[in-house]
Amino acid sequence: MKESSSSVSISILEPYLSQNATIYLDRDHLPACKIPSLTPSMEANSYFFGHPIWGKEYFETSHRHDIFRERWLAATGSWDGKVVVDLGCGPGNLYATIGGSPKVLIGVDISPGALKMAQQVGYTPLFADAQHLPLADACADLVVANATIHHCDDMAQVLAEAARLVKPGGLLVTDKDAQSTALNLSGLGLFLREIRFFFYWLLRSKYYLSVEYRDARQATETHNQKPGDGITPTVYYQTLEPLGFEVKIFPHNHDLGVEVLEGKIGRMSWKRRLAQRLSGINPDTPAAAQSIMCIAKRTM
């Protein structure tokens, strides 16, 4: 059964592979493209999101609510009949939430464990580095990357590779990547953020996470670990506009749906607002919003 499903996955992928791509079946019977060396960031992401307990928990609890679905459908439109490539698909949260009937749904990730879960959701899995994709130019109607780019070593390179896959008239949509200016905490604001888990433990709060889990998850946050980390609107504009994209940027907090596309940023938790206030950041400005959604259309 594994051999049969693996062969089907490779046959689905073949029309969308670049001419020089070499695909093989890995030990998990997943279509794979050789990665010369896994960086510490890749290894951390592979471990956490493919973990049999943590990966399943992430799938069930993250990016699975109605306002998230509303925001994404407003950005991408229906996925029905489209060739969709999901970069950093993880265990399959995005499609599990959005649904639809894509013509082809390719999920790219560097975690075999996560890809096996995504395959059960309906993805055609591909083990590959998002910074060096084995997929052909202009092969997809829609390329998506949700909470992915800041986990990668080279954010601009991932954006450029994602852009390369988009057909003329197609869309590249990204979301839930930490915004640099929102994370630039300092002084007392930074101190409060750093010791928050101590208070969660002290109060036996539901927000307390085990040290093992917290360390493993934090290791995945390649560009979300210290003040100044994160992505900026400039990275999107400078990377995508020269490649022929019309770029629209929507900074936002995590509590809004379609209103994000109307320019609203929402309101973050009081703890984050306090940390920003104590760091000299006005939490009611776009630059203070936690995430950036990017909708980029490749012009004809």
Secondary structure as UniProt FT lines:
FT   HELIX           2..13
FT   HELIX           14..16
FT   TURN            19..20
FT   STRAND          23..25
FT   TURN            27..28
FT   STRAND          31..33
FT   HELIX           40..49
FT   TURN            52..53
FT   HELIX           54..61
FT   HELIX           66..76
FT   TURN            80..81
FT   STRAND          83..87
FT   TURN            90..92
FT   HELIX           93..98
FT   STRAND          104..109
FT   HELIX           112..121
FT   STRAND          124..127
FT   TURN            130..131
FT   TURN            137..138
FT   STRAND          140..146
FT   HELIX           149..151
FT   HELIX           155..164
FT   STRAND          166..179
FT   HELIX           180..183
FT   HELIX           187..194
FT   HELIX           196..202
FT   TURN            203..204
FT   TURN            206..207
FT   HELIX           211..220
FT   TURN            222..223
FT   TURN            227..228
FT   HELIX           233..240
FT   HELIX           241..243
FT   STRAND          245..252
FT   TURN            254..255
FT   HELIX           258..262
FT   HELIX           270..278
FT   TURN            279..280
FT   TURN            283..284
FT   HELIX           286..288
FT   STRAND          291..298
//
